[in-house]
């Protein structure tokens, strides 16, 4: 099932909506964090760990399919696509952060 890009409401995506984001580095957080809580490095590290966990789970699913321990190919493919999409999003975010850093460093004071 393919969803057209222009039909996705970006604000409905939990990971991209600042009003709904909880600090992934803090496993005990259950609600929305107030503004200014946590550091950028902790938040970024938490999201990188989440992407890594997604990829590890997809690799486990693929290994189970390859060894015959599972026959749920559909779920394995879904997990692999989620891992791929989250990795691509993380790489685009990294590129934007580097571009922003370079822009700030090129500014004259």
ROTIBA-819894 format. One line per field, with one value per residue (C-alpha): residue in three letters; x, y, z; residue number from 1. Coordinates in steps of 0.2 Angstrom, whole numbers. Layout:
<atoms>
resn	c(ala,...)
x	c(X,...)
y	c(Y,...)
z	c(Z,...)
resi	c(NUM,...)
</atoms>
This chain:
<atoms>
resn	c(unk,unk,unk,unk,unk,unk,unk,unk,unk,unk,unk,unk,unk,unk,unk,unk,unk,unk,unk,unk,unk,unk,unk,unk,unk,unk,unk,unk,unk,unk,unk,unk,unk,unk,unk,unk,unk,unk,unk,unk,unk,unk,unk,unk,unk,unk,unk,unk,unk,unk,unk,unk,unk,unk,unk,unk,unk,unk,unk,unk,unk,unk,unk,unk,unk,unk,unk,unk,unk,unk,unk,unk,unk,unk,unk,unk,unk,unk,unk,unk,unk,unk,unk,unk,unk,unk,unk,unk,unk,unk,unk,unk,unk,unk,unk,unk,unk,unk,unk,unk,unk,unk,unk,unk,unk,unk,unk,unk,unk)
x	c(0,8,3,5,17,5,-9,2,-1,16,9,1,17,22,41,40,27,35,19,19,37,43,62,67,83,72,62,52,44,26,19,25,40,40,51,69,69,84,98,99,113,102,87,97,106,89,83,99,97,79,84,97,84,73,87,92,74,73,89,82,66,77,88,72,65,82,84,66,61,48,36,29,38,25,30,48,47,37,50,64,55,52,71,75,64,69,88,85,75,90,102,92,91,110,113,101,111,127,121,114,131,141,129,132,151,151,142,153,151)
y	c(0,16,33,48,61,75,66,65,77,81,87,70,61,59,60,76,85,94,95,76,72,63,62,45,46,45,29,35,50,47,63,79,87,106,117,118,101,89,93,93,80,68,70,67,52,45,45,38,23,21,20,7,-3,-3,-9,-23,-29,-29,-39,-52,-54,-57,-69,-79,-80,-86,-99,-105,-100,-89,-89,-71,-64,-49,-43,-45,-34,-21,-20,-19,-5,4,2,9,24,29,27,38,51,51,54,68,76,74,83,97,99,100,113,123,122,127,142,148,145,155,170,185,193)
z	c(0,-6,3,-8,0,-2,8,24,38,45,61,64,65,83,80,71,81,96,106,107,108,124,128,121,131,147,147,162,154,150,144,135,141,144,133,138,146,142,130,111,113,124,112,97,105,110,92,85,98,93,74,79,89,74,63,75,76,57,56,69,59,43,52,58,40,33,46,45,63,56,41,44,29,28,46,42,26,36,49,36,27,44,48,31,31,49,44,28,39,51,37,30,48,50,33,38,55,46,34,48,58,42,39,57,56,40,48,51,68)
resi	c(1,2,3,4,5,6,7,8,9,10,11,12,13,14,15,16,17,18,19,20,21,22,23,24,25,26,27,28,29,30,31,32,33,34,35,36,37,38,39,40,41,42,43,44,45,46,47,48,49,50,51,52,53,54,55,56,57,58,59,60,61,62,63,64,65,66,67,68,69,70,71,72,73,74,75,76,77,78,79,80,81,82,83,84,85,86,87,88,89,90,91,92,93,94,95,96,97,98,99,100,101,102,103,104,105,106,107,108,109)
</atoms>
